[in-house]
């Protein structure tokens, strides 16, 4: 198996010559000896060779592969063990080219401390060596987490202070019923443990067991005529029931525990929403984005999320069933199923079965993911708005522009089946949309199939060399939606008119920015505000074009480019559509064919409209 790259470092070539066709984990090192990527494979030789024996479209691989100075690998007995090892090495080394959730050290956890009389506190996983105890989490919404902590402290009178405030008397927390003063030995270790057990039931979503336990304690103390303690358990019992009433009942079967996972992607920005169902109730929602996005598909996002999230989640937060969208093949589902069972030591099922209930829950998760995406998008937009000087300066330097991109115009083409081809032009000024400068165009096409290149040429010619050039200022940067072909076609128009603006094109598949007369694209960092600005203006141009296109499609078939032909009646338009079926065939028809359908004057007008270089008198 030969590699295409003959300039590989000697050490890499040596490793490639001995790497086996077995399962295991592989690690790539740069020239400084840093691990830059960790992977796993069912067949190490096949997987590792694939990085060097073919050309890659992925921007990540284009940057990463040339940096590989050394390869190491560890053979395992099977692919599940390779996945476990890969997960461990990624957490340990945090390689820059591995896709990671936001650093799990940032996620807060509840911790029941390892003390004689444990407390419940909030901590980060990075403090695990300093703070001993049981960890519950992670939690992605810290505000909601602290609200939950307040509720727990209200429901369960646990120890509040790390050290006693007074030597010989309880503090204020005892007098307001928020603590049982274990520091003064006013509660026995057995009684305190029961309270602690109830906290664990609450944190793991086992409200049914919690209600039963609280009721049992309430009745026990009432029977002993210890009405003060009975009243305290009664209040907790009632508060937990109120909390349960606010949780949506998903299943009548209260033994069902599931995580529902949905992936949402727009402009190559991926987010994941996870709905937690515990004892048949929807108890929590968690949202995630990725801090190092080198992804190309929802399949990659989903497998990465499962691996990253469940490797850092506490055992109490991993349910028996994971419901996922139907985007993984059976082999992947089986692999991650076995991996989860191995790391949790319990039976777990991953399912993409399209049952009615699963579809409903996945739709709900998808809706939440979309809302979270809007929040992330707003944060990125705010970042651009806050300091466009910095973003614009970066774009100018990266693209070597002759001007600061204060005014930016972007063009997009939209069509369906050759009819109603339209184009849009949107304008951003100082990083913000300037809707008064938006323009939309009907595009004339004489081809049987739509031609995006000719359409784009027509539109830029009308914008920069027609009437619009007099009413709108020239932009500092022009963005064409498309690849090198669209850019080349536009440059033909500009060069023929001796016009030399800053112009680039944005190819959507890999978000590559192309410059005129340069074969290699400019790659912006995947999470940079500059790339998001390009995506934002491109998506806005696409939205504006689609909106206009839908308006045209929403009208009757006769309301088309034929409307632009002066003197053509509605009746004649209907006759033409009925006879020729679509615009392209009408545009190709000769005068005799047209005059057999409509009267000669109207036929002459139609023929002349589509054949402006050959007019019939």
C-alpha positions, 0 to 999 in steps of 0.5 A: 500500500504505497503513499502518495506523499514521498516527502514524509518524515523518515520516522513516519515512513518507518511507522507506516511500514510496520503498522498492523491491520488490527484494532487500536488507537493511533496518535499523531505528534508534531515536530515539537513532540506534542500530540496533535491528534488521537484516533481509533480504528478497527483496522489501524493500517487502513485508517492511518494510511488513508491520511497519506494516500489520498487528497483531502477536501477537509480543511482540518486535514489539509492543515494537520497532515503536513504537521505530522512528524511522528506516529505512535499506536497502541493495539487493542483486542477490539474496537470497543477497547480502542474507543475507550483508550481513544477517549482516555487519551483525548481527555488526558492530552486535549489534542488541538485537532480533536473535536472537543465539547467546551472544556469539561473543566468549565462545566459545573457539577453538584458534589456531595462532599466526603465528610462525616456530615456531607454538604452539597456544593458546586464544583468543577471537574478540575477540582476533583483531586481537591474536593472528594465526594460524589459528583452529579452532572455536568450541568450546562446552565449554571443559572438553572443549577444554582436555582436547583441548589436553592431548592435542594437547600430548602427541601433538605436541611443539610449542613451549610457551613464547612466549619462551625460558626460557634462552638457551643450553639447552632447558627442561624441556619438551624433556627430557620430550618435550613440545617439540623446542626450536626456540628452540635450533634443535634442529629444522629448520623443515621438520621442525617444519612436518610436526608442525604439519601433523599438528596441523591434520589432528587439529583438522579431524578428518582422523584417517585422513590423520593416522594415515597421516602419522604412520606414514610419518614413523615408517617414514622415521626407522626406515629411517634408524635414527634410532630416537629420532624413530621411537619418538616418531612411533610413540607418537603414531601409537598414541595417535591410534589409541586416540583413534579407537577411542573415537569412534563409527563412523557410516559405513563410508565414511571420506570422509563429513563431516557436521554433524547439527543438532537443535532442542529447544523447551520452554516457549519456551526453545530449544536446538540440538545439533550433532553433528560427523561427520568421516571417518565418525566422530562426533568432537564435540558442540556445544550452544547456547542463545540469549541474546536469544530473540525466537523463535516457531518451530523454523523461525526457530531453525534458520535463525537458528542456521545463519546465526549459527553458520556465519558465525563458524565457521572454514572448517575446521569447515564440512563438505560436508553439513548434515543438518537436521530436516524443518522448512524449506521448499525455498525456505529450504533453497535460500537457505541452501545458496547462502549457505553456498557463497558464504561458504565458496567450496566446495560444501555441501549442506543436506539434510532427506532422511528416509533411515534413517541421517539419521533415526537421527542426527537422533534422536541429536542430538535426544536430546542437545539434550534432555539439554542443555535439562535442564541449562539448565533446572536452571541457571535453576531454581538461579538462582530457588532461589538468590534467590527474594526477588529473583525474587518481589519482581520478580513482585510489582512487575511485577504490582502484587500486594498480597502477596509471592508466597511461596505460589503455586498453579497450576491446569490442566485435562486431557481427551480427547474429553469423558471423564475431564476432570481438573484439577490444582493444584500449589503452590510455596512460596518458589520450590520445589515443595511436593508435599504440597500438590498436589491433583488433581480429577475434573471432572463435565461434562454437556456433549457437549463439554468446557468448560474454563471451567466445569471451571475454575470447578468446581475453584476453587470446590471448592478455595477454598470447599469442604473444601480451604479448611479444610485448606490455607492460602490462597496469595499468588498464583493462576495459571490456565493459559489466556488471558483467557477462563479468567481471566474465568470464575474471577473470576465465582466469586471475585466471587460469593463476595466473594473477592479474591485475587491471580490471573493467567492465563498464555497459553502461545502468547506467554507473556503474563500477564493480570490481571483486568479488564485487556485488555493482558497483562503481558510478562516479559522472555523470559530472565528468571527470573521468566518461567521461574518462571511457565513452570515452575509451569505446566508442573508443573501440566500434568504433574501433570494429564496424569499423573492423566489417563493413570492414568484412561485406563489403566483400563478404560472402565468405570472412569470417573466412573460409579465415583462412583455408589453402588450401580452394579455393574461389570456395569451400568457395562459395559452402559451403556458398551456401549449409549451408547458414552461418558459424555456420552451417558449423562449426557444419557439420560432415566430411561426410556432408562436403565431399558431397559438396567439395572434401575430402581434403578440407572437411578434412581441414574445419572439422579439423579447427572447431574441433581442438580437433578431427583431421581427418587424 
